[in-house]
Amino acid sequence: MGDEMSETHRLDRFLRLMNDRGGSDFHLSVGRPPMIRVSGEIEPVRYRTITESDFSDLIGPITPPARWKELETTGDTDFAYEAKGIARFRVNLLRQQRGSSAVLRLIPSTIMSIEQLGLPLQIARVADITGGLVLITGPTGSGKSTTLAAIIDLINETKRYHIITIEDPIEFVHTDKKCLIHQREIGVHATSFAEALRVIGREDPDLILVGEMRDLETISLALAAAGKGTIVFATLHTNNAVKTIDRIINVFPAEEQEGVRTVLGESLRAVIAQQLLRRVGGGRVAAVEILFTSPAIGNMIREGKTSQITSAIQTGMKRGMIDMDTSIQNLLEAGLVTPQAAYDKAIDKNLFPNPAETGGGAPSGSPRSPAS
C-alpha cells in the first residue's frame, strides 16, 4: 500500500506543476514526454519519453479497477480523481497508435459565479426558468461544465429544489444550500444516462442535469422529462444555437423528426453556446451566444426554419440575446483577441477579415455590412 501511495504522489507532482503554471490539462502519452496545456497551447515538460511501464506506474494507482478493465476492453474510459491539496481532475484514458494515453483536466476546487467567470450577466436568468429544456453547448474544453456549475450554484442559493445530476464523471461537487442535490455518476451509480433517466421520474426531481446528451435514447428521455414540465439542463458538443437544435432533430429517424420539432419548439427555453478564444497577452476568454426562446422562435423550430433563428437572436438583443459572431466581434473590438483567433472561431467567416488574405494585420472594425 505504501508503494501505491508513493506512485500516486509521483503523478501528483506533475499535477502540482501544471497547477502552478496555470495549466488546464495534463497529457501523458506513451512515446512522448509529459505535456501541459497552458492558455490553450500544449507545452512539453522537461522529462523523459514515457514508456508503457511509466504509464502504468503513474496512472494505475489512481484508476478504479473497473475503469482500468474498461480501458483494456474498450480502449477508453473516464473518471474523476482528487489530488489532495491540489484539485479534482477529470481523467480520460485511451489506447492510441503509440500505446496508452491520459488526459487530466483540472476542475477548479471552488465553483465560480457567473460574474467571476466574466460571463454575460443575463445568463443568470436561466436560474428562474420554471420548466423545460436549457442547453449549454460548445466544443470539448470550452467551459460548459464550469458555466453549468455556476448556474446550478446560483439555483442552489436561491431556490428550494430537488436537483438530480447525472454525470460521467462527477466534476464539480455541490453541497446542499437551499436545494437538496443528489449527484449520480455513470459507472458508479447508474450504467448509462438513459438508464438513470428512465427511473428519474420516480425520484421527485424539480431539476435534472444531464451531463451529456450523447445518443437518441438519452435525448428522447430528456425531451420527455422537459415536456412534462421538469427543468432539464443538458450539454451538447455544438457551437451555436442553430447547430444545437438541428443536431437534436437530426438524431431521430426522418419519420419522427416532425414530432421532435413540435416537442422541442414547445419545451426549449434557452441555449447558451460558448467557445474559448486565446486572449491577447495570455489566458483565454469566452465568446458566448445566448438564445431565449419565444413563441416566434418556437414556431421556427416546429416549421423547420431553424436557419432564421440567428437573425431572431440578432433582433432580440433587448431581451438579452446575442449571436456567436457578434460576441466574437465584441471581443475583437475590445482588443481582447486577435483577428486570427476571431476568424478561426467565427460561425460565418464571411463576416470577418481573413488574416491570411490581409497580411494578418486586419483592423478590428466591424465586419458586418451597414444593413446587417
KOLLUMBA-982962 format. One line per field, with one value per residue (C-alpha): residue number from 1; x, y, z. Coordinates in nm, 4 decimals, m for minus. Example, Ala and Ser with C-alpha at 12.3 -4.5 7.8 and 13.67 -1.06 7.14 Angstrom:
seq <- c(1, 2)
x <- c(1.2300, 1.3670)
y <- c(m0.4500, m0.1060)
z <- c(0.7800, 0.7140)
//
This chain:
seq <- c(1, 2, 3, 4, 5, 6, 7, 8, 9, 10, 11, 12, 13, 14, 15, 16, 17, 18, 19, 20, 21, 22, 23, 24, 25, 26, 27, 28, 29, 30, 31, 32, 33, 34, 35, 36, 37, 38, 39, 40, 41, 42, 43, 44, 45, 46, 47, 48, 49, 50, 51, 52, 53, 54, 55, 56, 57, 58, 59, 60, 61, 62, 63, 64, 65, 66, 67, 68, 69, 70, 71, 72, 73, 74, 75, 76, 77, 78, 79, 80, 81, 82, 83, 84, 85, 86, 87, 88, 89, 90, 91, 92, 93, 94, 95, 96, 97, 98, 99, 100, 101, 102, 103, 104, 105, 106, 107, 108, 109, 110, 111, 112, 113, 114, 115, 116, 117, 118, 119, 120, 121, 122, 123, 124, 125, 126, 127, 128, 129, 130, 131, 132, 133, 134, 135, 136, 137, 138, 139, 140, 141, 142, 143, 144, 145, 146, 147, 148, 149, 150, 151, 152, 153, 154, 155, 156, 157, 158, 159, 160, 161, 162, 163, 164, 165, 166, 167, 168, 169, 170, 171, 172, 173, 174, 175, 176, 177, 178, 179, 180, 181, 182, 183, 184, 185, 186, 187, 188, 189, 190, 191, 192, 193, 194, 195, 196, 197, 198, 199, 200, 201, 202, 203, 204, 205, 206, 207, 208, 209, 210, 211, 212, 213, 214, 215, 216, 217, 218, 219, 220, 221, 222, 223, 224, 225, 226, 227, 228, 229, 230, 231, 232, 233, 234, 235, 236, 237, 238, 239, 240, 241, 242, 243, 244, 245, 246, 247, 248, 249, 250, 251, 252, 253, 254, 255, 256, 257, 258, 259, 260, 261, 262, 263, 264, 265, 266, 267, 268, 269, 270, 271, 272, 273, 274, 275, 276, 277, 278, 279, 280, 281, 282, 283, 284, 285, 286, 287, 288, 289, 290, 291, 292, 293, 294, 295, 296, 297, 298, 299, 300, 301, 302, 303, 304, 305, 306, 307, 308, 309, 310, 311, 312, 313, 314, 315, 316, 317, 318, 319, 320, 321, 322, 323, 324, 325, 326, 327, 328, 329, 330, 331, 332, 333, 334, 335, 336, 337, 338, 339, 340, 341, 342, 343, 344, 345, 346, 347, 348, 349, 350, 351, 352, 353, 354, 355, 356, 357, 358, 359, 360, 361, 362, 363, 364, 365, 366, 367, 368, 369, 370, 371, 372)
x <- c(0.0000, 0.2911, 0.4310, 0.0920, 0.0758, 0.4243, 0.3284, 0.0178, 0.2381, 0.4619, 0.1655, 0.0616, 0.3964, 0.3154, m0.0346, 0.1040, 0.3476, 0.0580, m0.1475, 0.1446, 0.1901, m0.1785, m0.2401, m0.5786, m0.4862, m0.2074, m0.1262, 0.0613, 0.1202, 0.3440, 0.6169, 0.6156, 0.7279, 0.4508, 0.2799, 0.0701, m0.1910, m0.1433, m0.3598, m0.4877, m0.1444, 0.0411, 0.3825, 0.6243, 0.7505, 1.1234, 1.1082, 1.1943, 0.9798, 0.7004, 0.7035, 0.4102, 0.5637, 0.5844, 0.2212, 0.1061, 0.3172, 0.1793, m0.1824, m0.2559, m0.2671, m0.5287, m0.7553, m1.0523, m1.0115, m1.3392, m1.2230, m0.8844, m1.0691, m1.2912, m0.9780, m0.8409, m1.1664, m1.2969, m0.9839, m1.1372, m1.2621, m1.3416, m1.3360, m1.2626, m0.9519, m0.8867, m0.5212, m0.5144, m0.4224, m0.4205, m0.7548, m1.0028, m0.9368, m1.1486, m0.9444, m0.9764, m0.7679, m0.7399, m0.5418, m0.3850, m0.1386, 0.1757, 0.0188, m0.1687, m0.2576, m0.4145, m0.5628, m0.6314, m0.8400, m0.8292, m1.1636, m1.1428, m1.1948, m1.4366, m1.7430, m1.7109, m2.0122, m2.1330, m1.9802, m1.6446, m1.6288, m1.6784, m1.9878, m2.2797, m2.4925, m2.8181, m2.7179, m2.8403, m3.1958, m3.1943, m3.1931, m3.5526, m3.6835, m3.9572, m3.9791, m3.8463, m3.5089, m3.1949, m2.8932, m2.5317, m2.3247, m1.9752, m1.6748, m1.4768, m1.2814, m1.4970, m1.6014, m1.9524, m1.9191, m1.7872, m2.0772, m2.3295, m2.1820, m2.2162, m2.5848, m2.6609, m2.4846, m2.6990, m3.0138, m2.8811, m2.8556, m3.1943, m3.4454, m3.5734, m3.5478, m3.4609, m3.1788, m3.0520, m2.7395, m2.6337, m2.2673, m1.9808, m1.7824, m1.8948, m1.6828, m1.7927, m1.9186, m2.2207, m2.3074, m2.6694, m2.7545, m3.1260, m3.1577, m3.1382, m2.8805, m2.8105, m2.5218, m2.5109, m2.2084, m2.2288, m2.0476, m2.0826, m2.4498, m2.6021, m2.4920, m2.5897, m2.7531, m3.0605, m3.0956, m3.0715, m3.3291, m3.5752, m3.6230, m3.5733, m3.9447, m3.9973, m3.7342, m3.9403, m3.6913, m3.7532, m3.4384, m3.2410, m2.8894, m2.7885, m2.4093, m2.4207, m2.6990, m2.4935, m2.7461, m3.1025, m3.2460, m3.0930, m3.2122, m3.5614, m3.5911, m3.4577, m3.7095, m3.9900, m3.8952, m3.8776, m4.2118, m4.3711, m4.2596, m3.9417, m3.6452, m3.3815, m3.0277, m2.8091, m2.4924, m2.4094, m2.0915, m2.2188, m2.1009, m2.4192, m2.7956, m2.8933, m2.6469, m2.7665, m3.1322, m3.0511, m2.8289, m3.1090, m3.3646, m3.1281, m3.0508, m3.4038, m3.5241, m3.6799, m4.0343, m4.0027, m3.8455, m4.1671, m4.2872, m3.9489, m3.9623, m4.3003, m4.1776, m3.8560, m4.0415, m4.2656, m4.0117, m3.6863, m3.6330, m3.2728, m2.9463, m2.6121, m2.3336, m1.9741, m1.6262, m1.2934, m1.0563, m0.6927, m0.6755, m0.4185, m0.1439, m0.2252, m0.5150, m0.8472, m1.1750, m1.5252, m1.7388, m2.0997, m2.4179, m2.7434, m3.0871, m3.4020, m3.6915, m4.0193, m4.3419, m4.1944, m3.8753, m4.0821, m4.2695, m3.9385, m3.8327, m4.1699, m4.1743, m3.8156, m3.6997, m3.4028, m3.1874, m3.3913, m3.3006, m2.9658, m3.1466, m3.4064, m3.1241, m2.9729, m3.3058, m3.3617, m3.0698, m3.3099, m3.4198, m3.0580, m2.9811, m2.6577, m2.5334, m2.1903, m2.0359, m2.1419, m1.9933, m1.6658, m1.6735, m1.7167, m1.4061, m1.2140, m1.3192, m1.2229, m0.8724, m0.9098, m0.8490, m0.6535, m0.8146, m0.6802, m0.8421, m1.1709, m1.1654, m1.0821, m1.3838, m1.6358, m1.9522, m1.9936, m1.6352, m1.7543, m1.8279, m1.4637, m1.1448, m0.9219, m0.5758, m0.4147, m0.5533, m0.4922, m0.1396, m0.2510, m0.2972, m0.6710, m0.8271, m1.0724, m1.3597, m1.6982, m1.7092, m2.0850, m2.2394, m2.4280, m2.7557, m2.6943)
y <- c(0.0000, 0.2328, 0.1790, 0.2587, 0.5866, 0.6869, 0.6130, 0.8297, 1.1081, 1.0795, 1.1770, 1.4454, 1.6187, 1.6632, 1.7872, 2.0389, 2.1623, 2.2061, 2.3878, 2.6196, 2.7038, 2.7903, 2.4939, 2.3420, 1.9909, 1.7395, 1.4963, 1.1702, 0.9666, 0.6686, 0.7687, 1.1367, 1.3353, 1.4678, 1.7832, 2.0639, 2.2851, 2.6492, 2.9292, 2.6888, 2.5713, 2.2464, 2.2789, 1.9901, 1.9150, 1.8518, 1.4792, 1.1582, 0.9946, 0.7970, 0.4170, 0.1818, 0.0869, 0.4565, 0.4990, 0.2069, 0.3239, 0.6791, 0.6209, 0.2711, 0.3680, 0.6416, 0.4389, 0.2462, m0.1236, m0.1290, 0.1694, 0.0067, m0.3043, m0.0840, 0.0730, m0.2721, m0.3986, m0.0872, 0.1282, 0.4295, 0.5304, 0.8388, 0.9027, 1.1761, 1.1920, 1.4190, 1.5058, 1.6010, 1.9640, 2.0373, 1.9939, 1.7490, 1.6274, 1.4739, 1.1842, 1.0313, 0.7227, 0.5843, 0.3446, 0.5011, 0.4122, 0.4508, 0.2943, 0.4302, 0.7950, 1.0006, 1.3499, 1.5016, 1.8201, 2.0431, 2.1035, 2.4194, 2.3422, 2.6318, 2.7000, 3.0463, 3.2709, 3.3956, 3.7352, 3.5851, 3.3895, 3.7112, 3.5697, 3.7880, 3.8623, 3.7801, 3.4104, 3.4287, 3.4495, 3.0756, 3.0180, 3.1484, 2.9155, 2.7016, 2.4164, 2.2971, 2.2431, 2.4552, 2.3599, 2.4551, 2.3831, 2.4160, 2.2164, 1.9989, 2.2179, 2.5272, 2.5600, 2.4113, 2.2316, 2.5458, 2.7582, 2.4909, 2.4637, 2.8422, 2.8301, 2.5300, 2.7040, 3.0154, 2.7994, 2.6240, 2.9634, 3.0986, 2.8118, 2.5185, 2.2423, 1.8756, 1.8613, 1.5335, 1.5380, 1.2537, 1.2921, 1.0959, 1.1572, 1.3925, 1.7053, 1.9908, 1.8682, 2.0653, 2.0921, 2.1459, 2.5134, 2.5795, 2.2838, 1.9099, 1.7857, 1.4244, 1.3655, 1.0321, 0.9093, 0.6808, 0.3551, 0.4025, 0.4846, 0.4020, 0.2100, 0.4822, 0.8232, 0.6580, 0.4085, 0.6898, 0.8977, 0.6088, 0.5913, 0.9574, 1.0428, 0.8338, 1.0370, 1.3602, 1.5961, 1.9651, 1.9922, 1.7259, 1.7885, 1.5534, 1.5688, 1.4909, 1.4124, 1.1683, 0.9255, 0.9050, 0.7356, 0.9889, 1.2835, 1.1310, 1.0769, 1.4257, 1.5821, 1.3779, 1.4981, 1.8613, 1.8217, 1.7184, 2.0426, 1.9332, 2.1685, 1.9834, 2.1175, 1.9331, 1.9758, 1.9120, 1.9484, 2.2169, 2.5768, 2.7773, 2.7577, 2.6659, 2.3738, 2.2602, 2.2461, 2.0788, 1.8216, 1.7165, 1.6871, 1.5019, 1.2334, 1.0993, 0.8944, 1.1062, 0.9866, 1.1083, 1.4462, 1.6417, 1.5263, 1.6084, 1.9603, 2.0089, 1.8871, 2.0904, 2.4027, 2.3801, 2.2750, 2.4546, 2.7575, 2.8691, 2.7805, 2.9081, 2.8282, 2.9131, 2.8911, 2.9814, 3.2072, 3.2833, 3.6153, 3.8716, 3.8665, 3.5153, 3.3145, 3.2564, 3.4443, 3.3137, 3.4126, 3.3348, 3.3036, 3.3361, 3.2348, 3.2822, 3.1214, 3.2936, 3.1836, 3.3074, 3.1051, 2.8053, 2.8307, 2.8440, 2.5182, 2.3490, 2.4568, 2.3514, 2.7111, 2.6967, 2.8947, 3.2017, 3.1689, 3.3536, 3.6532, 3.6293, 3.6336, 3.9441, 4.1271, 4.0078, 4.1936, 4.3953, 4.0633, 3.9855, 3.7683, 3.7759, 3.5639, 3.3987, 3.6131, 3.9369, 3.8088, 3.7301, 4.0696, 4.2430, 4.0658, 4.1686, 4.5337, 4.5365, 4.4207, 4.1010, 3.8636, 3.8765, 3.8888, 3.5357, 3.3980, 3.5696, 3.4344, 3.0802, 3.0641, 3.2580, 3.0781, 3.2863, 3.3543, 3.5915, 3.8439, 3.8562, 3.9544, 3.6560, 3.7470, 3.5097, 3.7274, 4.0631, 4.0011, 3.9331, 4.2980, 4.3279, 4.6221, 4.5370, 4.7400, 4.5756, 4.3266, 4.3488, 4.5337, 4.8564, 4.6787, 4.3964)
z <- c(0.0000, 0.0787, m0.2716, m0.4196, m0.2281, m0.3472, m0.7083, m0.6683, m0.5361, m0.8415, m1.0587, m0.8113, m0.8606, m1.2295, m1.1440, m0.8943, m1.1608, m1.4048, m1.1420, m1.0584, m1.4280, m1.4654, m1.6932, m1.7724, m1.8950, m1.8315, m2.1138, m2.0563, m2.3741, m2.4380, m2.6832, m2.5829, m2.2775, m2.0494, m2.1759, m2.0234, m2.1892, m2.0863, m2.2303, m2.4931, m2.6177, m2.5468, m2.3795, m2.3075, m1.9569, m1.9184, m1.8580, m2.0387, m2.3052, m2.1359, m2.1703, m2.1191, m1.7833, m1.6807, m1.7797, m1.5649, m1.2684, m1.2847, m1.3851, m1.2488, m0.8776, m0.9315, m1.1616, m1.0165, m1.1087, m1.3044, m1.5126, m1.5830, m1.7029, m1.9229, m2.0746, m2.1536, m2.3078, m2.4885, m2.5278, m2.3491, m2.0045, m1.7924, m1.4180, m1.1644, m0.9449, m0.6479, m0.5846, m0.2181, m0.1638, m0.5387, m0.7163, m0.8672, m1.2193, m1.4917, m1.6295, m1.9761, m2.0583, m2.4093, m2.6217, m2.9300, m3.2027, m2.9869, m2.6761, m2.3750, m2.3236, m2.0453, m2.0293, m1.6870, m1.6938, m1.3881, m1.2166, m1.0030, m0.6331, m0.5880, m0.8021, m0.9520, m1.0062, m1.3434, m1.2602, m1.1559, m1.4810, m1.6783, m1.8495, m1.9650, m1.6600, m1.8426, m1.8237, m1.4615, m1.5994, m1.6730, m1.2951, m1.2906, m1.5629, m1.4078, m1.6582, m1.9924, m2.1554, m2.1154, m2.3279, m2.2545, m2.5626, m2.7011, m2.8191, m2.5786, m2.3384, m2.3902, m2.0256, m2.0459, m1.7115, m1.5417, m1.6695, m1.5751, m1.2247, m1.1796, m1.2818, m1.0581, m0.7679, m0.8221, m0.8170, m0.5054, m0.3329, m0.4405, m0.4891, m0.2869, m0.5465, m0.5535, m0.8107, m0.9561, m1.1698, m1.3997, m1.4890, m1.6434, m1.4284, m1.1490, m1.1895, m0.9615, m0.6243, m0.4980, m0.1289, m0.0262, 0.0335, m0.0183, m0.2553, m0.1997, m0.4524, m0.5470, m0.7894, m0.9750, m1.1685, m1.4706, m1.3986, m1.0222, m0.9558, m1.2975, m1.6067, m1.8572, m1.8933, m2.0437, m1.7567, m1.4994, m1.6882, m1.7196, m1.3405, m1.2556, m1.2672, m0.9510, m0.7653, m0.7473, m0.9163, m0.9826, m1.1951, m1.3815, m1.5077, m1.7904, m1.8236, m2.1944, m2.4425, m2.6461, m2.8018, m2.9292, m2.6198, m2.3791, m2.5911, m2.6205, m2.2437, m2.1653, m2.4053, m2.2494, m1.8994, m2.0175, m2.1949, m1.8642, m1.7012, m1.5226, m1.5628, m1.7654, m1.8145, m2.0633, m2.2669, m2.6323, m2.8380, m3.0764, m3.1097, m3.1730, m3.1185, m3.4761, m3.4914, m3.1472, m3.2488, m3.5816, m3.4073, m3.1718, m3.4525, m3.6878, m3.4277, m3.4821, m3.7811, m4.0573, m3.9795, m3.6162, m3.6837, m3.7266, m3.3838, m3.2304, m3.3781, m3.2104, m2.8702, m2.8946, m3.0116, m2.7059, m2.4408, m2.5309, m2.3070, m2.3681, m2.5402, m2.4129, m2.6585, m2.5788, m2.7244, m2.5637, m2.7596, m2.6807, m2.5001, m2.6167, m2.3531, m2.2271, m2.0935, m2.2635, m2.2923, m2.3662, m2.6631, m2.5726, m2.7772, m2.5814, m2.7099, m2.5030, m2.6867, m2.7689, m2.9413, m3.2725, m3.2268, m3.1174, m3.4485, m3.6403, m3.4730, m3.5350, m3.9016, m3.9698, m4.0253, m3.7885, m4.0334, m3.9309, m3.5619, m3.5796, m3.7288, m3.4485, m3.1911, m3.3538, m3.3354, m2.9765, m2.8183, m2.5997, m2.4479, m2.3598, m2.6633, m2.8611, m3.1506, m3.1531, m3.4271, m3.2552, m2.9299, m3.1083, m3.2804, m2.9432, m2.8123, m3.1255, m3.0995, m2.7304, m2.8263, m2.6233, m2.9156, m3.2407, m3.5871, m3.6453, m3.3269, m3.4180, m3.7747, m3.6572, m3.4215, m3.6331, m3.7438, m4.0640, m4.1707, m4.4442, m4.1688, m4.0594, m4.2436, m4.3164, m4.1762, m4.4257, m4.7074, m4.5392, m4.4196, m4.0621, m3.9790, m4.0280, m3.8487, m3.5741, m3.7146, m3.7543, m4.0425, m4.0779, m4.3659, m4.2779, m4.3497, m4.1059)
//
